[in-house]
Amino acid sequence: MRAVGGDVLVLSSGHILCVLAARWLGLEAAGGRYFLLGTAGLCILGYEHNLAEPAIRLWNDTRHLDRA
């Protein structure tokens, strides 16, 4: 995804997305077990200052589900 050079949208199961987050941060895939992700949670992976500093900018945001 980093090679795309632009924004990327990924839709998948929570388990796969947790593994993706772990790998994004340079952790082993098994590190995904430490990330909790609810149904329809929004997440944004990005960078702190540059491409050498991957970061989780938003994780498991479900505020959009609270609308009546």
Chimera marker file (.cmm) of the C-alpha trace (Angstrom):
<marker_set name="trace">
<marker id="1" x="0.000" y="0.000" z="0.000" r="1" g="1" b="0" radius="0.5"/>
<marker id="2" x="2.864" y="2.369" z="0.676" r="1" g="1" b="0" radius="0.5"/>
<marker id="3" x="3.993" y="1.983" z="-2.932" r="1" g="1" b="0" radius="0.5"/>
<marker id="4" x="0.703" y="3.449" z="-4.216" r="1" g="1" b="0" radius="0.5"/>
<marker id="5" x="1.821" y="6.949" z="-3.293" r="1" g="1" b="0" radius="0.5"/>
<marker id="6" x="-1.665" y="8.151" z="-2.379" r="1" g="1" b="0" radius="0.5"/>
<marker id="7" x="-4.675" y="7.377" z="-0.221" r="1" g="1" b="0" radius="0.5"/>
<marker id="8" x="-5.904" y="3.777" z="-0.096" r="1" g="1" b="0" radius="0.5"/>
<marker id="9" x="-9.234" y="2.468" z="1.206" r="1" g="1" b="0" radius="0.5"/>
<marker id="10" x="-9.272" y="-1.059" z="2.632" r="1" g="1" b="0" radius="0.5"/>
<marker id="11" x="-12.412" y="-2.930" z="3.643" r="1" g="1" b="0" radius="0.5"/>
<marker id="12" x="-11.977" y="-6.285" z="5.344" r="1" g="1" b="0" radius="0.5"/>
<marker id="13" x="-12.713" y="-8.356" z="8.417" r="1" g="1" b="0" radius="0.5"/>
<marker id="14" x="-11.541" y="-7.075" z="11.754" r="1" g="1" b="0" radius="0.5"/>
<marker id="15" x="-8.944" y="-9.824" z="12.129" r="1" g="1" b="0" radius="0.5"/>
<marker id="16" x="-7.256" y="-8.960" z="8.849" r="1" g="1" b="0" radius="0.5"/>
<marker id="17" x="-7.304" y="-5.238" z="9.639" r="1" g="1" b="0" radius="0.5"/>
<marker id="18" x="-5.708" y="-5.818" z="13.034" r="1" g="1" b="0" radius="0.5"/>
<marker id="19" x="-2.906" y="-7.775" z="11.364" r="1" g="1" b="0" radius="0.5"/>
<marker id="20" x="-2.555" y="-4.970" z="8.822" r="1" g="1" b="0" radius="0.5"/>
<marker id="21" x="-2.174" y="-2.428" z="11.639" r="1" g="1" b="0" radius="0.5"/>
<marker id="22" x="0.467" y="-4.541" z="13.353" r="1" g="1" b="0" radius="0.5"/>
<marker id="23" x="2.462" y="-4.935" z="10.137" r="1" g="1" b="0" radius="0.5"/>
<marker id="24" x="2.062" y="-1.206" z="9.397" r="1" g="1" b="0" radius="0.5"/>
<marker id="25" x="3.855" y="-0.492" z="12.670" r="1" g="1" b="0" radius="0.5"/>
<marker id="26" x="6.573" y="-3.037" z="11.935" r="1" g="1" b="0" radius="0.5"/>
<marker id="27" x="5.280" y="-5.642" z="14.385" r="1" g="1" b="0" radius="0.5"/>
<marker id="28" x="4.914" y="-9.332" z="13.646" r="1" g="1" b="0" radius="0.5"/>
<marker id="29" x="1.496" y="-10.298" z="12.276" r="1" g="1" b="0" radius="0.5"/>
<marker id="30" x="0.661" y="-11.977" z="15.607" r="1" g="1" b="0" radius="0.5"/>
<marker id="31" x="0.832" y="-8.522" z="17.211" r="1" g="1" b="0" radius="0.5"/>
<marker id="32" x="-2.569" y="-7.855" z="15.679" r="1" g="1" b="0" radius="0.5"/>
<marker id="33" x="-4.131" y="-9.682" z="18.618" r="1" g="1" b="0" radius="0.5"/>
<marker id="34" x="-3.460" y="-6.613" z="20.764" r="1" g="1" b="0" radius="0.5"/>
<marker id="35" x="-5.670" y="-4.360" z="18.629" r="1" g="1" b="0" radius="0.5"/>
<marker id="36" x="-9.398" y="-4.410" z="19.308" r="1" g="1" b="0" radius="0.5"/>
<marker id="37" x="-11.699" y="-3.496" z="16.451" r="1" g="1" b="0" radius="0.5"/>
<marker id="38" x="-15.477" y="-3.332" z="16.645" r="1" g="1" b="0" radius="0.5"/>
<marker id="39" x="-17.992" y="-3.646" z="13.845" r="1" g="1" b="0" radius="0.5"/>
<marker id="40" x="-17.898" y="-0.704" z="11.431" r="1" g="1" b="0" radius="0.5"/>
<marker id="41" x="-15.035" y="0.985" z="13.305" r="1" g="1" b="0" radius="0.5"/>
<marker id="42" x="-13.060" y="3.507" z="11.292" r="1" g="1" b="0" radius="0.5"/>
<marker id="43" x="-9.268" y="3.452" z="11.365" r="1" g="1" b="0" radius="0.5"/>
<marker id="44" x="-6.622" y="5.610" z="9.738" r="1" g="1" b="0" radius="0.5"/>
<marker id="45" x="-3.041" y="4.493" z="9.313" r="1" g="1" b="0" radius="0.5"/>
<marker id="46" x="-0.565" y="7.198" z="8.438" r="1" g="1" b="0" radius="0.5"/>
<marker id="47" x="2.713" y="8.741" z="9.456" r="1" g="1" b="0" radius="0.5"/>
<marker id="48" x="3.917" y="10.940" z="12.317" r="1" g="1" b="0" radius="0.5"/>
<marker id="49" x="6.393" y="13.164" z="10.476" r="1" g="1" b="0" radius="0.5"/>
<marker id="50" x="7.628" y="11.196" z="7.467" r="1" g="1" b="0" radius="0.5"/>
<marker id="51" x="7.474" y="7.792" z="5.812" r="1" g="1" b="0" radius="0.5"/>
<marker id="52" x="9.961" y="6.392" z="8.325" r="1" g="1" b="0" radius="0.5"/>
<marker id="53" x="7.499" y="6.975" z="11.189" r="1" g="1" b="0" radius="0.5"/>
<marker id="54" x="4.333" y="4.928" z="10.603" r="1" g="1" b="0" radius="0.5"/>
<marker id="55" x="1.543" y="5.665" z="13.074" r="1" g="1" b="0" radius="0.5"/>
<marker id="56" x="-2.065" y="4.842" z="13.857" r="1" g="1" b="0" radius="0.5"/>
<marker id="57" x="-3.842" y="8.169" z="13.426" r="1" g="1" b="0" radius="0.5"/>
<marker id="58" x="-7.330" y="6.887" z="14.314" r="1" g="1" b="0" radius="0.5"/>
<marker id="59" x="-8.436" y="3.520" z="15.660" r="1" g="1" b="0" radius="0.5"/>
<marker id="60" x="-11.869" y="1.953" z="16.093" r="1" g="1" b="0" radius="0.5"/>
<marker id="61" x="-13.835" y="5.196" z="15.811" r="1" g="1" b="0" radius="0.5"/>
<marker id="62" x="-17.538" y="4.347" z="15.929" r="1" g="1" b="0" radius="0.5"/>
<marker id="63" x="-18.976" y="7.834" z="16.477" r="1" g="1" b="0" radius="0.5"/>
<marker id="64" x="-20.660" y="7.690" z="13.078" r="1" g="1" b="0" radius="0.5"/>
<marker id="65" x="-22.853" y="4.846" z="14.431" r="1" g="1" b="0" radius="0.5"/>
<marker id="66" x="-24.381" y="7.045" z="17.158" r="1" g="1" b="0" radius="0.5"/>
<marker id="67" x="-26.512" y="9.023" z="14.703" r="1" g="1" b="0" radius="0.5"/>
<marker id="68" x="-30.228" y="8.452" z="15.112" r="1" g="1" b="0" radius="0.5"/>
<link id1="1" id2="2" r="1" g="1" b="0" radius="0.2"/>
<link id1="2" id2="3" r="1" g="1" b="0" radius="0.2"/>
<link id1="3" id2="4" r="1" g="1" b="0" radius="0.2"/>
<link id1="4" id2="5" r="1" g="1" b="0" radius="0.2"/>
<link id1="5" id2="6" r="1" g="1" b="0" radius="0.2"/>
<link id1="6" id2="7" r="1" g="1" b="0" radius="0.2"/>
<link id1="7" id2="8" r="1" g="1" b="0" radius="0.2"/>
<link id1="8" id2="9" r="1" g="1" b="0" radius="0.2"/>
<link id1="9" id2="10" r="1" g="1" b="0" radius="0.2"/>
<link id1="10" id2="11" r="1" g="1" b="0" radius="0.2"/>
<link id1="11" id2="12" r="1" g="1" b="0" radius="0.2"/>
<link id1="12" id2="13" r="1" g="1" b="0" radius="0.2"/>
<link id1="13" id2="14" r="1" g="1" b="0" radius="0.2"/>
<link id1="14" id2="15" r="1" g="1" b="0" radius="0.2"/>
<link id1="15" id2="16" r="1" g="1" b="0" radius="0.2"/>
<link id1="16" id2="17" r="1" g="1" b="0" radius="0.2"/>
<link id1="17" id2="18" r="1" g="1" b="0" radius="0.2"/>
<link id1="18" id2="19" r="1" g="1" b="0" radius="0.2"/>
<link id1="19" id2="20" r="1" g="1" b="0" radius="0.2"/>
<link id1="20" id2="21" r="1" g="1" b="0" radius="0.2"/>
<link id1="21" id2="22" r="1" g="1" b="0" radius="0.2"/>
<link id1="22" id2="23" r="1" g="1" b="0" radius="0.2"/>
<link id1="23" id2="24" r="1" g="1" b="0" radius="0.2"/>
<link id1="24" id2="25" r="1" g="1" b="0" radius="0.2"/>
<link id1="25" id2="26" r="1" g="1" b="0" radius="0.2"/>
<link id1="26" id2="27" r="1" g="1" b="0" radius="0.2"/>
<link id1="27" id2="28" r="1" g="1" b="0" radius="0.2"/>
<link id1="28" id2="29" r="1" g="1" b="0" radius="0.2"/>
<link id1="29" id2="30" r="1" g="1" b="0" radius="0.2"/>
<link id1="30" id2="31" r="1" g="1" b="0" radius="0.2"/>
<link id1="31" id2="32" r="1" g="1" b="0" radius="0.2"/>
<link id1="32" id2="33" r="1" g="1" b="0" radius="0.2"/>
<link id1="33" id2="34" r="1" g="1" b="0" radius="0.2"/>
<link id1="34" id2="35" r="1" g="1" b="0" radius="0.2"/>
<link id1="35" id2="36" r="1" g="1" b="0" radius="0.2"/>
<link id1="36" id2="37" r="1" g="1" b="0" radius="0.2"/>
<link id1="37" id2="38" r="1" g="1" b="0" radius="0.2"/>
<link id1="38" id2="39" r="1" g="1" b="0" radius="0.2"/>
<link id1="39" id2="40" r="1" g="1" b="0" radius="0.2"/>
<link id1="40" id2="41" r="1" g="1" b="0" radius="0.2"/>
<link id1="41" id2="42" r="1" g="1" b="0" radius="0.2"/>
<link id1="42" id2="43" r="1" g="1" b="0" radius="0.2"/>
<link id1="43" id2="44" r="1" g="1" b="0" radius="0.2"/>
<link id1="44" id2="45" r="1" g="1" b="0" radius="0.2"/>
<link id1="45" id2="46" r="1" g="1" b="0" radius="0.2"/>
<link id1="46" id2="47" r="1" g="1" b="0" radius="0.2"/>
<link id1="47" id2="48" r="1" g="1" b="0" radius="0.2"/>
<link id1="48" id2="49" r="1" g="1" b="0" radius="0.2"/>
<link id1="49" id2="50" r="1" g="1" b="0" radius="0.2"/>
<link id1="50" id2="51" r="1" g="1" b="0" radius="0.2"/>
<link id1="51" id2="52" r="1" g="1" b="0" radius="0.2"/>
<link id1="52" id2="53" r="1" g="1" b="0" radius="0.2"/>
<link id1="53" id2="54" r="1" g="1" b="0" radius="0.2"/>
<link id1="54" id2="55" r="1" g="1" b="0" radius="0.2"/>
<link id1="55" id2="56" r="1" g="1" b="0" radius="0.2"/>
<link id1="56" id2="57" r="1" g="1" b="0" radius="0.2"/>
<link id1="57" id2="58" r="1" g="1" b="0" radius="0.2"/>
<link id1="58" id2="59" r="1" g="1" b="0" radius="0.2"/>
<link id1="59" id2="60" r="1" g="1" b="0" radius="0.2"/>
<link id1="60" id2="61" r="1" g="1" b="0" radius="0.2"/>
<link id1="61" id2="62" r="1" g="1" b="0" radius="0.2"/>
<link id1="62" id2="63" r="1" g="1" b="0" radius="0.2"/>
<link id1="63" id2="64" r="1" g="1" b="0" radius="0.2"/>
<link id1="64" id2="65" r="1" g="1" b="0" radius="0.2"/>
<link id1="65" id2="66" r="1" g="1" b="0" radius="0.2"/>
<link id1="66" id2="67" r="1" g="1" b="0" radius="0.2"/>
<link id1="67" id2="68" r="1" g="1" b="0" radius="0.2"/>
</marker_set>
